[in-house]
Amino acid sequence: MSGKKIDSLTRSVIEKAGFGKYFVHSTGHGVGLDIHEMPYISSKSDTVVEDGMVYTIEPGIYIPDEFGIRIEDMVVMIDGKAVVL
């Protein structure tokens, strides 16, 4: 699955909950030696997530002058399945 598709699935959940306009950044990114690296989990990423890749899913909702929340999960692809660490 591409980073673009993962981002789209995440956005659809947030939009169905009525918070779509408050989700203003990408969904996640790869984890490795750099802070942000491939695979990028964003609306622009055609990178396909492959076995062994570790990445974050960290959607955030920021409502101006009220509050913001961001929940981060680290995920690894094992045998074609996303496993939350």
N, CA, C and O atoms as a Tinker XYZ file with bonds, in Angstrom:
   340  protein
     1  N      0.843000   -1.157000    0.000000    73     2
     2  CA     0.000000    0.000000    0.000000    64     1     3
     3  C      0.902000    1.237000    0.000000    63     2     4     5
     4  O      1.946000    1.250000    0.652000    81     3
     5  N      0.502000    2.249000   -0.716000    73     3     6
     6  CA     1.296000    3.473000   -0.791000    64     5     7
     7  C      1.060000    4.360000    0.431000    63     6     8     9
     8  O      0.034000    4.257000    1.105000    81     7
     9  N      2.019000    5.219000    0.696000    73     7    10
    10  CA     1.857000    6.186000    1.769000    64     9    11
    11  C      0.646000    7.068000    1.535000    63    10    12    13
    12  O     -0.024000    7.477000    2.484000    81    11
    13  N      0.363000    7.364000    0.268000    73    11    14
    14  CA    -0.786000    8.183000   -0.101000    64    13    15
    15  C     -2.100000    7.494000    0.295000    63    14    16    17
    16  O     -3.020000    8.148000    0.785000    81    15
    17  N     -2.184000    6.198000    0.086000    73    15    18
    18  CA    -3.399000    5.442000    0.425000    64    17    19
    19  C     -3.583000    5.367000    1.945000    63    18    20    21
    20  O     -4.699000    5.522000    2.440000    81    19
    21  N     -2.506000    5.133000    2.680000    73    19    22
    22  CA    -2.586000    5.094000    4.145000    64    21    23
    23  C     -3.061000    6.444000    4.668000    63    22    24    25
    24  O     -3.921000    6.505000    5.546000    81    23
    25  N     -2.500000    7.529000    4.127000    73    23    26
    26  CA    -2.904000    8.873000    4.523000    64    25    27
    27  C     -4.392000    9.089000    4.234000    63    26    28    29
    28  O     -5.112000    9.653000    5.058000    81    27
    29  N     -4.839000    8.650000    3.087000    73    27    30
    30  CA    -6.251000    8.800000    2.702000    64    29    31
    31  C     -7.182000    8.047000    3.651000    63    30    32    33
    32  O     -8.225000    8.568000    4.047000    81    31
    33  N     -6.809000    6.837000    4.008000    73    31    34
    34  CA    -7.626000    6.057000    4.947000    64    33    35
    35  C     -7.720000    6.745000    6.305000    63    34    36    37
    36  O     -8.783000    6.782000    6.925000    81    35
    37  N     -6.594000    7.288000    6.754000    73    35    38
    38  CA    -6.568000    8.009000    8.031000    64    37    39
    39  C     -7.465000    9.239000    7.967000    63    38    40    41
    40  O     -8.250000    9.495000    8.881000    81    39
    41  N     -7.342000    9.990000    6.892000    73    39    42
    42  CA    -8.156000   11.197000    6.738000    64    41    43
    43  C     -9.641000   10.878000    6.685000    63    42    44    45
    44  O    -10.453000   11.634000    7.218000    81    43
    45  N    -10.006000    9.779000    6.054000    73    43    46
    46  CA   -11.432000    9.438000    5.947000    64    45    47
    47  C    -12.039000    9.170000    7.326000    63    46    48    49
    48  O    -13.186000    9.539000    7.577000    81    47
    49  N    -11.289000    8.539000    8.213000    73    47    50
    50  CA   -11.781000    8.285000    9.574000    64    49    51
    51  C    -11.993000    9.613000   10.303000    63    50    52    53
    52  O    -13.020000    9.818000   10.950000    81    51
    53  N    -11.022000   10.503000   10.191000    73    51    54
    54  CA   -11.107000   11.792000   10.879000    64    53    55
    55  C    -12.223000   12.659000   10.281000    63    54    56    57
    56  O    -12.930000   13.355000   11.010000    81    55
    57  N    -12.375000   12.613000    8.968000    73    55    58
    58  CA   -13.439000   13.372000    8.321000    64    57    59
    59  C    -14.820000   12.855000    8.732000    63    58    60    61
    60  O    -15.724000   13.649000    8.992000    81    59
    61  N    -14.986000   11.553000    8.792000    73    59    62
    62  CA   -16.272000   10.978000    9.217000    64    61    63
    63  C    -16.630000   11.390000   10.640000    63    62    64    65
    64  O    -17.808000   11.481000   10.985000    81    63
    65  N    -15.618000   11.637000   11.463000    73    63    66
    66  CA   -15.851000   12.074000   12.844000    64    65    67
    67  C    -16.110000   13.577000   12.921000    63    66    68    69
    68  O    -16.386000   14.101000   14.001000    81    67
    69  N    -16.025000   14.280000   11.780000    73    67    70
    70  CA   -16.325000   15.702000   11.740000    64    69    71
    71  C    -15.147000   16.627000   12.005000    63    70    72    73
    72  O    -15.344000   17.819000   12.242000    81    71
    73  N    -13.922000   16.103000   11.969000    73    71    74
    74  CA   -12.757000   16.908000   12.293000    64    73    75
    75  C    -11.797000   17.099000   11.113000    63    74    76    77
    76  O    -10.659000   17.526000   11.311000    81    75
    77  N    -12.235000   16.790000    9.902000    73    75    78
    78  CA   -11.356000   16.843000    8.738000    64    77    79
    79  C    -10.629000   18.153000    8.543000    63    78    80    81
    80  O     -9.444000   18.159000    8.211000    81    79
    81  N    -11.323000   19.275000    8.747000    73    79    82
    82  CA   -10.680000   20.575000    8.519000    64    81    83
    83  C     -9.623000   20.907000    9.569000    63    82    84    85
    84  O     -8.864000   21.862000    9.407000    81    83
    85  N     -9.571000   20.123000   10.641000    73    83    86
    86  CA    -8.599000   20.358000   11.708000    64    85    87
    87  C     -7.374000   19.436000   11.616000    63    86    88    89
    88  O     -6.466000   19.510000   12.444000    81    87
    89  N     -7.365000   18.576000   10.604000    73    87    90
    90  CA    -6.224000   17.682000   10.383000    64    89    91
    91  C     -5.411000   18.276000    9.239000    63    90    92    93
    92  O     -5.724000   18.057000    8.069000    81    91
    93  N     -4.362000   19.034000    9.583000    73    91    94
    94  CA    -3.711000   19.892000    8.598000    64    93    95
    95  C     -2.272000   19.493000    8.248000    63    94    96    97
    96  O     -1.532000   20.297000    7.682000    81    95
    97  N     -1.877000   18.280000    8.573000    73    95    98
    98  CA    -0.512000   17.856000    8.258000    64    97    99
    99  C     -0.540000   16.415000    7.765000    63    98   100   101
   100  O     -1.608000   15.816000    7.639000    81    99
   101  N      0.623000   15.867000    7.489000    73    99   102
   102  CA     0.681000   14.482000    7.017000    64   101   103
   103  C      0.406000   13.504000    8.158000    63   102   104   105
   104  O      0.385000   13.884000    9.329000    81   103
   105  N      0.198000   12.256000    7.799000    73   103   106
   106  CA    -0.158000   11.216000    8.769000    64   105   107
   107  C      1.043000   10.651000    9.507000    63   106   108   109
   108  O      0.945000   10.330000   10.691000    81   107
   109  N      2.178000   10.524000    8.826000    73   107   110
   110  CA     3.331000    9.927000    9.493000    64   109   111
   111  C      4.560000    9.902000    8.606000    63   110   112   113
   112  O      4.596000   10.524000    7.545000    81   111
   113  N      5.574000    9.165000    9.066000    73   111   114
   114  CA     6.859000    9.113000    8.365000    64   113   115
   115  C      7.640000    7.898000    8.839000    63   114   116   117
   116  O      7.326000    7.288000    9.861000    81   115
   117  N      8.653000    7.571000    8.075000    73   115   118
   118  CA     9.525000    6.465000    8.430000    64   117   119
   119  C     10.360000    6.766000    9.659000    63   118   120   121
   120  O     10.569000    7.925000   10.019000    81   119
   121  N     10.838000    5.701000   10.300000    73   119   122
   122  CA    11.676000    5.812000   11.489000    64   121   123
   123  C     12.977000    5.069000   11.200000    63   122   124   125
   124  O     12.972000    3.930000   10.733000    81   123
   125  N     14.080000    5.733000   11.485000    73   123   126
   126  CA    15.384000    5.123000   11.245000    64   125   127
   127  C     16.455000    5.978000   11.855000    63   126   128   129
   128  O     16.377000    6.332000   13.031000    81   127
   129  N     17.454000    6.316000   11.074000    73   127   130
   130  CA    18.566000    7.120000   11.577000    64   129   131
   131  C     18.245000    8.609000   11.600000    63   130   132   133
   132  O     18.783000    9.346000   12.426000    81   131
   133  N     17.369000    9.060000   10.695000    73   131   134
   134  CA    16.962000   10.464000   10.667000    64   133   135
   135  C     15.637000   10.630000   11.397000    63   134   136   137
   136  O     14.949000    9.654000   11.695000    81   135
   137  N     15.293000   11.879000   11.679000    73   135   138
   138  CA    14.036000   12.151000   12.380000    64   137   139
   139  C     12.840000   11.828000   11.493000    63   138   140   141
   140  O     11.906000   11.151000   11.923000    81   139
   141  N     12.870000   12.311000   10.256000    73   139   142
   142  CA    11.799000   12.030000    9.290000    64   141   143
   143  C     12.445000   11.442000    8.042000    63   142   144   145
   144  O     13.335000   12.054000    7.452000    81   143
   145  N     12.005000   10.274000    7.648000    73   143   146
   146  CA    12.560000    9.637000    6.453000    64   145   147
   147  C     11.504000    8.756000    5.799000    63   146   148   149
   148  O     10.384000    8.642000    6.296000    81   147
   149  N     11.868000    8.134000    4.682000    73   147   150
   150  CA    10.936000    7.254000    3.976000    64   149   151
   151  C     10.592000    6.051000    4.836000    63   150   152   153
   152  O     11.429000    5.614000    5.626000    81   151
   153  N      9.423000    5.514000    4.716000    73   151   154
   154  CA     8.366000    5.959000    3.806000    64   153   155
   155  C      7.592000    7.129000    4.398000    63   154   156   157
   156  O      7.278000    7.145000    5.588000    81   155
   157  N      7.290000    8.106000    3.553000    73   155   158
   158  CA     6.474000    9.226000    3.993000    64   157   159
   159  C      5.010000    8.828000    3.886000    63   158   160   161
   160  O      4.580000    8.316000    2.853000    81   159
   161  N      4.258000    9.055000    4.926000    73   159   162
   162  CA     2.836000    8.713000    4.941000    64   161   163
   163  C      2.086000   10.032000    4.800000    63   162   164   165
   164  O      1.697000   10.657000    5.787000    81   163
   165  N      1.895000   10.437000    3.552000    73   163   166
   166  CA     1.273000   11.722000    3.262000    64   165   167
   167  C      0.461000   11.637000    1.975000    63   166   168   169
   168  O      0.541000   10.654000    1.238000    81   167
   169  N     -0.309000   12.668000    1.720000    73   167   170
   170  CA    -1.161000   12.700000    0.525000    64   169   171
   171  C     -0.349000   12.777000   -0.760000    63   170   172   173
   172  O     -0.906000   12.602000   -1.844000    81   171
   173  N      0.953000   13.035000   -0.666000    73   171   174
   174  CA     1.804000   13.164000   -1.850000    64   173   175
   175  C      2.720000   11.969000   -2.077000    63   174   176   177
   176  O      3.460000   11.942000   -3.061000    81   175
   177  N      2.685000   10.983000   -1.189000    73   175   178
   178  CA     3.657000    9.897000   -1.233000    64   177   179
   179  C      3.191000    8.689000   -2.049000    63   178   180   181
   180  O      2.192000    8.046000   -1.729000    81   179
   181  N      3.941000    8.406000   -3.103000    73   179   182
   182  CA     3.672000    7.205000   -3.907000    64   181   183
   183  C      4.528000    6.029000   -3.444000    63   182   184   185
   184  O      4.447000    4.946000   -4.023000    81   183
   185  N      5.341000    6.223000   -2.419000    73   183   186
   186  CA     6.192000    5.153000   -1.901000    64   185   187
   187  C      5.326000    4.026000   -1.363000    63   186   188   189
   188  O      4.388000    4.262000   -0.601000    81   187
   189  N      5.642000    2.803000   -1.761000    73   187   190
   190  CA     4.916000    1.632000   -1.280000    64   189   191
   191  C      5.607000    1.118000   -0.025000    63   190   192   193
   192  O      6.819000    0.905000   -0.017000    81   191
   193  N      4.834000    0.923000    1.026000    73   191   194
   194  CA     5.373000    0.418000    2.286000    64   193   195
   195  C      5.670000   -1.070000    2.110000    63   194   196   197
   196  O      4.799000   -1.842000    1.709000    81   195
   197  N      6.897000   -1.462000    2.409000    73   195   198
   198  CA     7.355000   -2.832000    2.205000    64   197   199
   199  C      7.722000   -3.487000    3.537000    63   198   200   201
   200  O      7.895000   -2.810000    4.551000    81   199
   201  N      7.836000   -4.819000    3.514000    73   199   202
   202  CA     8.241000   -5.547000    4.717000    64   201   203
   203  C      9.539000   -4.982000    5.274000    63   202   204   205
   204  O     10.464000   -4.652000    4.532000    81   203
   205  N      9.586000   -4.880000    6.593000    73   203   206
   206  CA    10.759000   -4.386000    7.285000    64   205   207
   207  C     10.768000   -2.887000    7.515000    63   206   208   209
   208  O     11.562000   -2.388000    8.312000    81   207
   209  N      9.890000   -2.157000    6.821000    73   207   210
   210  CA     9.835000   -0.709000    7.028000    64   209   211
   211  C      9.142000   -0.398000    8.352000    63   210   212   213
   212  O      8.131000   -1.007000    8.704000    81   211
   213  N      9.709000    0.560000    9.072000    73   211   214
   214  CA     9.128000    1.027000   10.332000    64   213   215
   215  C      8.686000    2.467000   10.092000    63   214   216   217
   216  O      9.444000    3.271000    9.548000    81   215
   217  N      7.467000    2.789000   10.495000    73   215   218
   218  CA     6.934000    4.129000   10.267000    64   217   219
   219  C      5.947000    4.496000   11.366000    63   218   220   221
   220  O      5.486000    3.644000   12.126000    81   219
   221  N      5.638000    5.782000   11.430000    73   219   222
   222  CA     4.676000    6.250000   12.426000    64   221   223
   223  C      3.334000    6.534000   11.779000    63   222   224   225
   224  O      3.248000    6.878000   10.600000    81   223
   225  N      2.307000    6.382000   12.567000    73   223   226
   226  CA     0.970000    6.857000   12.234000    64   225   227
   227  C      0.643000    7.817000   13.374000    63   226   228   229
   228  O      0.426000    7.399000   14.512000    81   227
   229  N      0.612000    9.113000   13.051000    73   227   230
   230  CA     0.468000   10.108000   14.105000    64   229   231
   231  C     -0.479000   11.234000   13.697000    63   230   232   233
   232  O     -0.073000   12.391000   13.592000    81   231
   233  N     -1.738000   10.885000   13.469000    73   231   234
   234  CA    -2.694000   11.936000   13.107000    64   233   235
   235  C     -2.898000   12.904000   14.263000    63   234   236   237
   236  O     -2.841000   12.529000   15.434000    81   235
   237  N     -3.136000   14.146000   13.903000    73   235   238
   238  CA    -3.388000   15.159000   14.929000    64   237   239
   239  C     -4.555000   16.033000   14.528000    63   238   240   241
   240  O     -4.766000   16.313000   13.348000    81   239
   241  N     -5.293000   16.452000   15.501000    73   239   242
   242  CA    -6.414000   17.363000   15.294000    64   241   243
   243  C     -6.119000   18.597000   16.135000    63   242   244   245
   244  O     -5.893000   18.506000   17.342000    81   243
   245  N     -6.126000   19.749000   15.476000    73   243   246
   246  CA    -5.826000   21.001000   16.156000    64   245   247
   247  C     -6.974000   21.981000   15.940000    63   246   248   249
   248  O     -7.168000   22.481000   14.832000    81   247
   249  N     -7.727000   22.253000   16.990000    73   247   250
   250  CA    -8.847000   23.182000   16.924000    64   249   251
   251  C     -8.360000   24.519000   17.482000    63   250   252   253
   252  O     -8.041000   24.616000   18.666000    81   251
   253  N     -8.301000   25.549000   16.635000    73   251   254
   254  CA    -7.760000   26.843000   17.063000    64   253   255
   255  C     -8.446000   27.384000   18.323000    63   254   256   257
   256  O     -9.666000   27.316000   18.473000    81   255
   257  N     -7.628000   27.912000   19.203000    73   255   258
   258  CA    -8.086000   28.551000   20.451000    64   257   259
   259  C     -8.812000   27.600000   21.399000    63   258   260   261
   260  O     -9.437000   28.046000   22.361000    81   259
   261  N     -8.735000   26.289000   21.137000    73   259   262
   262  CA    -9.368000   25.321000   22.035000    64   261   263
   263  C     -8.355000   24.291000   22.524000    63   262   264   265
   264  O     -7.986000   24.294000   23.699000    81   263
   265  N     -7.902000   23.409000   21.630000    73   263   266
   266  CA    -6.938000   22.383000   22.015000    64   265   267
   267  C     -6.430000   21.656000   20.783000    63   266   268   269
   268  O     -6.923000   21.852000   19.672000    81   267
   269  N     -5.443000   20.822000   21.007000    73   267   270
   270  CA    -4.932000   19.958000   19.965000    64   269   271
   271  C     -4.586000   18.614000   20.573000    63   270   272   273
   272  O     -4.261000   18.521000   21.757000    81   271
   273  N     -4.657000   17.587000   19.766000    73   271   274
   274  CA    -4.288000   16.251000   20.242000    64   273   275
   275  C     -3.618000   15.501000   19.097000    63   274   276   277
   276  O     -4.020000   15.604000   17.938000    81   275
   277  N     -2.594000   14.752000   19.453000    73   275   278
   278  CA    -1.881000   13.941000   18.473000    64   277   279
   279  C     -1.538000   12.624000   19.146000    63   278   280   281
   280  O     -0.957000   12.591000   20.230000    81   279
   281  N     -1.903000   11.560000   18.494000    73   279   282
   282  CA    -1.619000   10.228000   19.029000    64   281   283
   283  C     -0.672000    9.545000   18.055000    63   282   284   285
   284  O     -0.939000    9.495000   16.855000    81   283
   285  N      0.434000    9.020000   18.571000    73   283   286
   286  CA     1.442000    8.422000   17.704000    64   285   287
   287  C      1.619000    6.940000   17.999000    63   286   288   289
   288  O      1.824000    6.529000   19.140000    81   287
   289  N      1.533000    6.158000   16.938000    73   287   290
   290  CA     1.832000    4.731000   17.008000    64   289   291
   291  C      2.994000    4.451000   16.071000    63   290   292   293
   292  O      3.082000    5.039000   14.993000    81   291
   293  N      3.881000    3.563000   16.473000    73   291   294
   294  CA     4.957000    3.107000   15.615000    64   293   295
   295  C      4.545000    1.747000   15.059000    63   294   296   297
   296  O      4.057000    0.882000   15.785000    81   295
   297  N      4.754000    1.581000   13.757000    73   295   298
   298  CA     4.274000    0.405000   13.050000    64   297   299
   299  C      5.417000   -0.203000   12.253000    63   298   300   301
   300  O      6.272000    0.519000   11.740000    81   299
   301  N      5.437000   -1.539000   12.146000    73   299   302
   302  CA     6.408000   -2.215000   11.276000    64   301   303
   303  C      5.620000   -3.146000   10.361000    63   302   304   305
   304  O      4.632000   -3.756000   10.769000    81   303
   305  N      6.081000   -3.242000    9.106000    73   303   306
   306  CA     5.461000   -4.165000    8.163000    64   305   307
   307  C      6.151000   -5.513000    8.289000    63   306   308   309
   308  O      7.364000   -5.617000    8.112000    81   307
   309  N      5.370000   -6.549000    8.596000    73   307   310
   310  CA     5.880000   -7.918000    8.710000    64   309   311
   311  C      4.974000   -8.818000    7.887000    63   310   312   313
   312  O      3.770000   -8.891000    8.133000    81   311
   313  N      5.552000   -9.502000    6.912000    73   311   314
   314  CA     4.803000  -10.409000    6.049000    64   313   315
   315  C      3.563000   -9.741000    5.451000    63   314   316   317
   316  O      2.494000  -10.346000    5.375000    81   315
   317  N      3.725000   -8.481000    5.028000    73   315   318
   318  CA     2.641000   -7.767000    4.369000    64   317   319
   319  C      1.563000   -7.235000    5.290000    63   318   320   321
   320  O      0.519000   -6.778000    4.825000    81   319
   321  N      1.803000   -7.287000    6.591000    73   319   322
   322  CA     0.813000   -6.809000    7.561000    64   321   323
   323  C      1.426000   -5.758000    8.460000    63   322   324   325
   324  O      2.582000   -5.863000    8.872000    81   323
   325  N      0.635000   -4.746000    8.755000    73   323   326
   326  CA     1.081000   -3.686000    9.659000    64   325   327
   327  C      0.940000   -4.171000   11.098000    63   326   328   329
   328  O     -0.144000   -4.562000   11.530000    81   327
   329  N      2.044000   -4.139000   11.826000    73   327   330
   330  CA     2.054000   -4.575000   13.222000    64   329   331
   331  C      2.400000   -3.358000   14.084000    63   330   332   333
   332  O      3.481000   -2.785000   13.950000    81   331
   333  N      1.475000   -2.965000   14.970000    73   331   334
   334  CA     1.713000   -1.829000   15.845000    64   333   335
   335  C      2.689000   -2.253000   16.942000    63   334   336   337
   336  O      2.483000   -3.260000   17.619000    81   335
   337  N      3.737000   -1.479000   17.102000    73   335   338
   338  CA     4.741000   -1.787000   18.117000    64   337   339
   339  C      4.341000   -1.187000   19.442000    63   338   340
   340  O      5.060000   -1.336000   20.430000    81   339
